[in-house]
Amino acid sequence: MKAFQQVLFLCTANFYRSRHAEFVFNYLSLREGLEWRARSAGFRPYLAPEPLSHCVEKRLEELLIPLPTGTVSPRGVEVEDLSESSLVVAMDRVEHEPMIREEFPLWIDRVRYWEIKDWDCVPPEIALPMVESEVEQLMRSLLDGHALGCDRDILAEF
């Protein structure tokens, strides 16, 4: 079995932005043969009104990215998620840094932040392409050699 490095995408409910980042990242990673996989989690998964945003399903369909089989409901972030990840990305600093600071203070310096607001501030037609752009930038960085993969004994340089 091949070992992969993991990126963890975080948002509030694990319903929309982080799930989209996970699905897009994993699709691109497989396509490019990158030895990374993504997971996602949320700080308040109980706020999710349903298992997955219909906006995410629609956007993935537009991108011709298949929805992974066995897609699960939103899940909460646990310390194991953080410790098993080579890279942790939260969707919005203003929204999520206080949650990291309160719930996982020892991890505050390990989290990267994107600036992608939730849909009460930015409509999905804008936010989801922003997620895709950030994922593509991250993918380019990884492909350029910043983290070549576990089976080469090279850890992430983030």
TINU-829085 format. One record per residue: x, y, z of N, C-alpha, C in turn; residue in one letter. Coordinates in steps of 0.001 Angstrom, whole numbers, padded with zeros to 6 digits, always signed. Example, Ala and Ser with C-alpha at 12.3 -4.5 7.8 and 13.67 -1.06 7.14 Angstrom:
// residues 2
+013190-005690+007800+012300-004500+007800+013200-003300+007800A/+012850-002250+007080+013670-001060+007140+012900+000030+007870S/
// end
This chain:
// residues 158
+000839-001183+000000+000000+000000+000000+000884+001246+000000M/+000565+002175-000853+001349+003389-001001+000984+004402+000087K/+001984+005059+000642+001758+006085+001651+001614+007440+000975A/+000673+008207+001437+000431+009537+000906+000551+010559+002022F/+000993+011743+001657+000899+012859+002582-000523+013392+002505Q/-000938+014050+003571-002312+014512+003642-002386+016012+003850Q/-003318+016631+003133-003701+018009+003395-005091+017959+004012V/-005289+018759+005044-006570+018850+005723-007161+020229+005457L/-008358+020250+004876-009070+021497+004631-010124+021676+005717F/-010140+022858+006335-011061+023150+007427-011991+024306+007084L/-013235+024169+007503-014165+025298+007489-015120+025134+008661C/-016149+025914+008696-017011+025902+009867-017855+024633+009957T/-018654+024352+008932-019598+023231+009014-019166+021995+008228A/-018101+022084+007444-017662+020967+006590-018794+020537+005658N/-019395+021544+005055-020571+021337+004218-020376+021894+002814F/-019446+022836+002672-019407+023648+001471-017976+023883+000999Y/-017271+024842+001561-015943+025219+001066-014898+024130+001259R/-014772+023596+002458-013735+022581+002711-014008+021295+001943S/-015274+020944+001797-015604+019728+001044-015263+019914-000430R/-015552+021102-000971-015227+021375-002366-013710+021310-002572H/-012966+021910-001653-011504+021863-001746-011014+020413-001712A/-011567+019609-000826-011176+018197-000733-011424+017468-002049E/-012614+017611-002610-012962+016878-003828-012123+017325-005017F/-011937+018633-005161-011135+019145-006281-009680+018727-006122V/-009141+018868-004909-007750+018483-004678-007534+017009-004999F/-008385+016147-004481-008194+014709-004708-008316+014344-006177N/-009214+014977-006884-009351+014727-008319-008075+015126-009058Y/-007591+016335-008784-006384+016818-009460-005150+016008-009045L/-005068+015641-007782-003932+014871-007290-003840+013509-007981S/-004971+012846-008113-004985+011565-008823-004613+011753-010287L/-005165+012781-010898-004894+013044-012315-003417+013316-012557R/-002788+014026-011630-001378+014406-011783-000414+013371-011219E/-000927+012349-010563-000059+011339-009957+000686+011841-008733G/+000123+012816-008058+000746+013401-006876+000489+012498-005666L/+001463+012347-004828+001369+011456-003683+000807+012167-002461E/-000274+012855-002680-000998+013576-001639-002479+013259-001771W/-003179+013277-000643-004626+013164-000624-005159+014181+000371R/-006406+014572+000172-007043+015562+001034-008165+014942+001842A/-008356+015509+003004-009526+015253+003845-010062+016615+004238R/-011272+016624+004746-011829+017881+005222-012607+017639+006502S/-012754+018693+007271-013491+018630+008529-013962+020038+008870A/-014836+020118+009854-015365+021410+010265-015369+021568+011772G/-015423+022807+012193-015465+023111+013615-016874+022944+014188F/-017880+023164+013356-019280+023089+013797-020117+022298+012789R/-019832+020999+012593-020547+020245+011563-022051+020144+011809P/-022457+020304+013045-023888+020252+013371-024669+021407+012737Y/-023987+022424+012245-024663+023546+011580-025039+023229+010131L/-024503+022167+009578-024775+021808+008178-026243+021402+008038A/-026963+022033+007109-028381+021718+006950-028657+020398+006237P/-027637+019859+005567-027769+018582+004855-026367+018009+004664E/-026241+016782+004158-024906+016157+004067-023889+016912+003205P/-024322+017526+002107-023406+018237+001221-024177+019331+000496L/-023553+020469+000334-024189+021579-000369-024511+021209-001813S/-025724+021524-002214-026104+021300-003609-025262+022158-004556H/-024780+023293-004066-023903+024145-004877-022600+023419-005212C/-022081+022649-004266-020860+021882-004503-021138+020790-005526V/-022232+020075-005353-022583+019022-006309-022718+019592-007716E/-023396+020729-007831-023602+021362-009144-022267+021811-009748K/-021420+022417-008939-020134+022914-009438-019222+021759-009874R/-019200+020685-009113-018395+019526-009510-018890+018964-010838L/-020197+018935-011010-020771+018462-012276-020338+019363-013432E/-020340+020673-013217-019900+021622-014248-018430+021395-014608E/-017624+021033-013618-016186+020808-013825-015874+019402-014332L/-016911+018584-014454-016765+017186-014866-015922+016389-013873L/-016061+016744-012604-015394+016031-011523-016458+015163-010853I/-016276+013846-010901-017284+012979-010281-017296+013111-008759P/-018480+013093-008201-018619+013093-006753-018119+011739-006251L/-017192+011733-005306-016669+010450-004819-017778+009560-004264P/-017669+008281-004528-018645+007345-003979-018443+007250-002477T/-019518+007007-001778-019434+006893-000329-019188+008219+000356G/-019585+009315-000292-019393+010638+000298-020139+010707+001630T/-019443+011113+002650-019990+011109+004003-020554+012473+004388V/-021288+012473+005462-021833+013711+006010-020716+014548+006613S/-020992+015809+006883-019984+016662+007517-019458+016034+008809P/-018174+016263+009049-017568+015704+010250-016755+016762+010964R/-016647+016592+012258-015903+017534+013075-014417+017262+013060G/-013649+018313+013208-012195+018187+013246-011766+017671+014616V/-010815+016757+014607-010257+016212+015837-008741+016366+015789E/-008127+016289+016931-006676+016483+017002-005949+015468+016117V/-006488+014266+015953-005861+013264+015089-005808+013742+013641E/-006851+014452+013202-006859+014998+011842-005675+015945+011649D/-005437+016777+012640-004340+017735+012566-002995+017024+012602L/-002852+016064+013501-001553+015396+013650-001216+014494+012473S/-002213+014005+011754-001965+013131+010601-001756+013908+009309E/-001855+015215+009356-001778+016035+008143-000444+016753+008036S/+000118+016713+006839+001353+017454+006574+001072+018933+006375S/-000139+019241+005985-000543+020612+005716-001987+020785+006152L/-002273+021892+006851-003628+022204+007297-003987+023583+006749V/-005132+023649+006058-005592+024899+005446-007005+025190+005924V/-007197+026344+006531-008536+026806+006910-009001+027810+005857A/-010276+027803+005591-010818+028584+004482-010777+030095+004681M/-010858+030571+005941-010904+032021+006156-010300+032374+007520D/-009251+033189+007515-008553+033533+008763-009486+034192+009782R/-010248+035192+009363-011100+035922+010300-012098+034977+010972V/-012640+034079+010205-013644+033142+010711-013038+031996+011523E/-011917+031459+011075-011420+030207+011639-010247+030311+012606H/-009471+031362+012531-008353+031470+013472-008829+031485+014927E/-009909+032189+015257-010378+032121+016647-010799+030702+017061P/-011352+029940+016132-011754+028569+016445-010526+027688+016693M/-009504+027848+015873-008249+027112+016086-007663+027499+017440I/-007603+028793+017692-007013+029296+018935-007753+028741+020159R/-009076+028661+020072-009877+028188+021200-009829+026667+021359E/-009959+025942+020256-010111+024491+020336-008794+023719+020201E/-007845+024275+019467-006568+023586+019219-005403+024578+019322F/-005210+025191+020471-004207+026261+020580-002782+025819+020250P/-002465+024563+020451-001110+024085+020141-000859+024019+018636L/-001904+024129+017828-001791+023999+016383-001858+025345+015659W/-001971+026411+016386-002208+027728+015778-001141+028098+014739I/+000093+027723+014952+001163+028079+014022+001303+027117+012850D/+000527+026054+012836+000615+025067+011756-000450+025251+010687R/-001335+026208+010862-002468+026356+009951-002209+027486+008964V/-002442+027189+007692-002452+028217+006642-003883+028693+006475R/-004022+029923+006058-005367+030466+005862-005525+030994+004453Y/-006644+030654+003856-007080+031285+002623-008074+032364+003014W/-008474+033162+002085-009421+034243+002371-010693+034028+001559E/-011401+032946+001877-012619+032596+001157-013769+032623+002152I/-014578+033653+002048-015695+033864+002965-016819+032860+002710K/-017621+032641+003742-018770+031750+003640-019866+032425+002818D/-020893+031642+002465-021879+032149+001517-022787+033224+002057W/-022736+033517+003342-023483+034668+003840-022776+035971+003468D/-021518+035872+003016-020739+037042+002607-020416+037052+001110C/-020172+035890+000542-019788+035764-000866-020635+034658-001494V/-021287+034919-002624-022119+033884-003237-021282+032711-003759P/-021889+031512-003804-021171+030323-004271-020559+030470-005659P/-021187+031245-006529-020663+031433-007887-019302+032107-007883E/-018994+032802-006792-017688+033448-006642-016781+032619-005735I/-017325+032132-004630-016508+031431-003630-015948+030107-004146A/-016753+029319-004833-016254+028010-005275-015127+028131-006299L/-015223+029034-007290-014055+029233-008162-012826+029748-007399P/-013042+030509-006327-011909+030944-005501-011247+029739-004833M/-012054+028811-004335-011517+027580-003753-010693+026842-004798V/-011240+026710-005995-010542+026000-007079-009217+026667-007408E/-009205+027984-007451-007976+028712-007745-006917+028457-006676S/-007317+028493-005425-006374+028225-004327-005860+026785-004387E/-006751+025838-004666-006339+024439-004777-005345+024282-005928V/-005618+024924-007051-004706+024830-008202-003341+025428-007877E/-003311+026545-007146-002030+027133-006740-001270+026189-005815Q/-001972+025594-004882-001349+024626-003982-000821+023436-004775L/-001606+022963-005713-001200+021827-006538+000071+022163-007329M/+000135+023359-007905+001339+023770-008648+002564+023786-007735R/+002375+024279-006533+003481+024320-005580+003973+022912-005250S/+003047+021994-005029+003439+020616-004729+004105+019959-005930L/+003574+020195-007113+004156+019614-008327+005527+020193-008642L/+005776+021427-008194+007075+022057-008416+008145+021545-007459D/+007757+020593-006610+008763+019947-005785+008801+020341-004343G/+007825+021079-003869+007840+021460-002458+007528+020302-001532H/+006929+019248-002068+006659+018042-001281+006496+016891-002259A/+007512+016091-002399+007521+015077-003450+006849+013773-003064L/+006608+013528-001810+005878+012324-001440+006587+011478-000416G/+005791+010730+000316+006321+009926+001428+007258+008820+000985C/+006981+008191-000156+007839+007062-000523+009225+007511-000965D/+009420+008813-001067+010750+009358-001350+011391+009915-000073R/+010714+009690+001059+011198+010153+002359+011411+011664+002427D/+010560+012388+001734+010647+013847+001767+009341+014366+002335I/+009429+015132+003378+008229+015691+003991+007930+017063+003402L/+006748+017525+003670+006337+018832+003174+007241+019935+003689A/+007459+020934+002870+008322+022059+003227+007499+023300+003516E/+006385+023158+004215+005501+024301+004457+005690+024837+005847F/
// end
